[in-house]
Amino acid sequence: MKAYEIYFFVLKILVAIQFFFVLINKQSTTSVFYYVSDSLFKFSVGAFLALYFFVHKLPDINFTDRMVMTFGGTLLLFDALYINVPIILKKINVKFLDNIPFFRKE
């Protein structure tokens, strides 16, 4: 197996374990571990989609289909970085973020 296949296999196992813990109420969907694994999964799949379909020219796929897949990967990257990372930073109580309006406790 290639290195990226092993990485995605371990990532799938991590998400499956997390899903099982949420189902049996051992973990909530608001815990830091949930947000970290969710953002790691989104970032990994998004980067793979964006880079793979942007770099490789597959003969059976049209240009517009490649752009849609690349855009989907980019949306996953932005979702991981701009939604989950601020929540993670707020949950671990990072102090220097108090000057940013999004992070202010009111």
N, C-alpha and C positions, 0 to 999 in steps of 0.2 A: 504494500500500500504506500501511496505517496504521502508526504508530510501533511498536505492540506486535507487529504481524505481522513487521516487519523485525527486531525484537529476538529474537523466537522463531526466526526463520529463521537468524539468526547463531548463536544458541544451539544449534540443531540441527546446523549445520555444525561448530561447536566439538566437540560430543559425537561426531559421526561421525569427525572427524579423530583425536580421542582414542581412539576404539574401534579405528580402523585402526592407530594406533601400538601399542596394547596387543596386537593380533593379530600384528603382525610383530616383537614383543618389543623395540621401541625405547623403550617406557615401561612401567613396572610399575604395578600397581594400588595400590601403597603410596606413590606419589610425591605430593608436595604439590600439583602441578598437577592430578592426578587428583581429589584430594579437593576442591580449590577449584572445579573445573568441575562436579563431581558435586553439591556443595552449592548452587552457583549455579543449576543446572538444577532441582534439587528445590525450592529456595526460589521460583524464578520460576513453575514450574508449580503449586506448592501455593498460592501467593498468588493466582494467576489463578483457580484452581478455587474457592478459598474465597471470594474477593470476587465473582466473576462470578455464581455460583449463589446467593450470599447476597443480592446486590443486585437482580438481574434476576428478574422473575417471568415465567417462560415458561409459556404456557398448556397446552402438551402434556406438561409434566413435573409429576408429583405432588409434594406437599409433602415426603413421606418420601424420594423420590428426590433432591430438591434438598438435603435435609439429609445424605444419604449422600455426595453429591458434595462438599458443603462440608466434611464431616468428613474425607473422603479428602484434600482439599487441606490441611486443618489437620494431618493426620498427616504429610504430606510436609514441611510447614514445621517441625514438631517434629523430624522425622528429620534435616533439614538443620542445624538449630540445636543440637540436643543430642547428636548423634552425630558429625557431620563437623567442626563448628567446634572442639570440644575436641581432636580429632585434629590438625587444622591448627595450632592453637596449640601443641600439644606438638611437632610436627615443626619449626616455625620457632623453637622453643626460647625461648618467652616465659618470662622469669624470675619474674615476680610470681605465677605460678600454682603455685609450689612449696609454698605453704602449704595448698593444697586437696588432700585425700587422693587424689582421682582422678589427680592429676598428679604425685604424688610418685614419685621414682625409688627403687625398693627393691632 
